[in-house]
Each structure stands twice: as structure tokens, then as C-alpha cells.
């Protein structure tokens, strides 16, 4: 039963990541120019967090600790977008898909209820089994907002 829930959560996460990536890919490159919290910046933000969750999962499984982001989420997000936001959107989409495959493989091969880590220095501990549906909702909510902001593309 719990294994099936994990598989269902991973399938939903993968479908949402794919829907987000396909939607971004539907835009001509000129529409993906940098702008405050535009398409590319939201993509960079999501890639940052997905890669972070994947690194934290790997570290937890290896019984290693990793340095955690410090500060408010708004500051962490601003630093992430500053670092990744200038990247080519096609490269960011590839990274998002690749990282999602890795995260899902780690969760499927292990018990995500036993993989527990913090996502920033002062956050509560997250079980990967809880973080997966939260990450899916986070991506889905960003997609909904962007669809409203970019009607008819």
C-alpha cells in the first residue's frame, strides 16, 4: 500500500515536471528573455530546489551531511535565480528532467519515509515521502500562475 502511494506520488511529480517543461518549451526563445520572475526565472528557481532535494536525498542515503542554504526563502530564491537565471532555458529544462529522473529513482529504490533532511538551516526536518507531493504542488502552482500571466502565449 505505502509503496503504491510512493509510486503514485512519483508518477504525479514526473507528470507535473513534464507538463511544466513542455509548456516552457512551447515558447519561442524571445519570450524566455530574463525579466523579474519571468518564465526563465521560475524555471531556474524550480531547478535549484529540485537539484537541492536530490543532493540532500543522496547525502542522507550516504549518511553524509551537506551545507544547507541559509536565510529566508525569498533570499535563497533570489540567489538561486541570480546563479541559474542566465542559463539557457533549454539547458535548464534538460537539468529539470534529468534531476527529476534521479530524484524519482532514489525515492523508488529506497523507503522515502526513512529519508529525512532539512531543506534550509532553520527548516523542520522533511521526510522525502512528504516532500515529493509538496514539490509536485509547488511546481503545479507555479505553472498555474504562469499560465494566467501568459495567456495565449
C-alpha positions in Angstrom: 0.0 0.0 0.0 2.7 2.5 1.0 4.9 1.5 -1.9 1.9 2.1 -4.3 1.4 5.6 -2.8 5.1 6.4 -3.4 4.8 5.2 -7.0 1.6 7.3 -7.5 3.3 10.4 -5.9 6.4 9.9 -8.2 4.2 9.5 -11.2 2.3 12.7 -10.4 5.6 14.5 -9.8 7.0 13.3 -13.1 3.8 14.3 -15.0 3.9 17.8 -13.5 7.6 18.3 -14.2 7.0 17.1 -17.8 3.9 19.4 -18.2 5.9 22.3 -16.9 8.9 21.6 -19.2 6.7 21.1 -22.2 4.9 24.3 -21.5 8.2 26.2 -21.3 9.4 24.6 -24.5 6.3 25.8 -26.3 7.5 29.4 -26.1 9.8 31.0 -28.7 13.2 31.9 -27.3 12.5 35.6 -27.4 9.7 35.1 -24.8 12.2 33.5 -22.5 14.4 36.6 -22.0 15.3 37.4 -18.5 12.8 39.5 -16.5 11.9 39.7 -12.8 10.2 36.3 -12.0 9.5 35.6 -15.6 9.5 32.2 -17.3 13.2 31.6 -17.1 13.5 32.8 -13.6 10.7 30.5 -12.3 12.3 27.6 -14.2 15.7 28.4 -12.6 14.0 28.5 -9.2 12.4 25.1 -9.6 15.6 23.6 -11.0 17.5 24.9 -8.0 15.1 23.3 -5.5 14.8 20.0 -7.3 18.6 19.7 -7.6 18.9 20.6 -3.9 16.3 17.9 -2.9 18.1 15.4 -5.0 21.5 16.2 -3.5 20.1 16.1 0.1 18.5 12.7 -0.7 21.8 11.3 -1.9 23.6 12.7 1.1 21.1 11.3 3.5 21.4 7.9 1.9 25.2 8.1 2.0 25.0 9.2 5.7 26.8 12.4 4.8 25.8 16.0 5.6 25.7 18.8 3.2 25.7 22.5 3.7 22.2 23.9 3.8 21.0 27.2 2.3 20.7 29.9 5.0 18.2 32.7 5.3 14.7 33.4 4.2 13.3 31.6 1.3 13.0 34.8 -0.6 16.7 35.4 -0.3 17.6 31.8 -1.1 15.4 32.0 -4.2 16.9 35.3 -5.3 20.4 33.8 -5.0 19.3 30.7 -7.0 17.8 32.8 -9.7 20.8 35.1 -9.9 23.0 32.0 -10.3 20.9 30.0 -12.7 18.6 32.6 -14.3 21.1 33.5 -17.1 21.4 29.9 -18.1 19.9 28.8 -21.4 16.3 27.7 -20.9 16.7 24.6 -22.9 19.6 23.6 -20.7 17.5 24.3 -17.6 14.7 22.1 -18.9 17.2 19.3 -19.5 18.5 19.7 -16.0 15.0 19.7 -14.5 14.0 16.5 -16.3 17.4 14.8 -15.5 17.2 15.7 -11.9 13.6 14.6 -11.6 14.6 11.2 -13.0 17.4 10.9 -10.4 15.2 12.0 -7.5 12.4 9.6 -8.5 14.9 6.7 -8.9 16.3 7.4 -5.4 12.8 7.5 -3.9 11.7 4.4 -5.7 14.7 2.4 -4.8 14.6 3.3 -1.1 11.9 3.9 1.5 11.2 7.7 1.2 9.6 7.7 4.7 13.1 7.0 6.1 14.9 9.7 4.1 14.7 12.7 6.3 16.5 16.0 5.9 16.2 19.8 6.3 15.9 21.9 3.2 17.5 25.0 4.8 19.3 25.7 8.0 16.2 26.6 10.1 13.6 24.4 8.5 11.9 21.5 10.1 13.0 18.0 9.0 11.2 16.7 5.9 10.6 13.1 5.0 11.1 12.6 1.3 7.7 10.9 1.3 6.2 14.2 2.3 8.4 16.4 0.2 7.6 14.7 -3.1 3.9 15.7 -3.1 4.8 19.1 -1.7 7.3 19.6 -4.6 4.7 18.5 -7.1 2.2 21.0 -5.7 4.9 23.7 -5.8 5.6 23.1 -9.4 1.9 22.8 -10.3 1.2 26.1 -8.5 3.9 27.9 -10.4 2.6 26.5 -13.7 -0.9 27.7 -12.9 0.3 31.2 -12.1 2.4 31.4 -15.3 -0.5 30.2 -17.5 -2.6 33.0 -16.1 0.3 35.5 -16.6 1.0 34.3 -20.2 -2.5 33.7 -21.7 -2.4 32.6 -25.3 1.4 32.8 -25.1 
